[in-house]
Every structure is written in C-alpha cells, then in structure tokens.
Amino acid sequence: MAKARTATKKVTCEQCYFRSNLLCSLQLDEPCTTFRPDHPDGLRPPRQLRFTFRQERASRSAWAFPTAQEQAALHA
C-alpha cells in the first residue's frame, strides 16, 4: 500500500505578517509559533473548525416500557 503524501509549503519569517510590518522582535532561524501569513487584507485570525449539529436521534427507543393502557390490555 502506497501512502499518499501531501505537499506542504515551507513558510519563512519573510512571509509572516509581523515580520513584514516590522512588528517582530525575535531573531530566529525558523518561523515561530505566532506565525500568521501576510495578506493584503491585513491580519486575519486562523480558520476555526466549523460546528455542525448531529442528526436528530430516533424519537422512539428500540425498547420502551408499555404504556398504562397497553399494560391494562395485557392483564384484562
């Protein structure tokens, strides 16, 4: 079985919003954990996961106690 690899681009400090706008004070060889891509629209928050609701569960369970009328009919 061959594993498919996803190609990820290497990011550099020069691509960071903070470095591009002279807001970075770190002297690192690699991008730090606060890296945000520089974009013409400015600083944008990282994308969040989308919240999705679960499908509604069945309104009746697979097994339930009989109603009072059903019990009365059984013992009548």
Secondary structure as UniProt FT lines:
FT   HELIX           13..15
FT   HELIX           17..20
FT   TURN            21..22
FT   TURN            33..34
FT   TURN            40..41
FT   HELIX           68..74
//
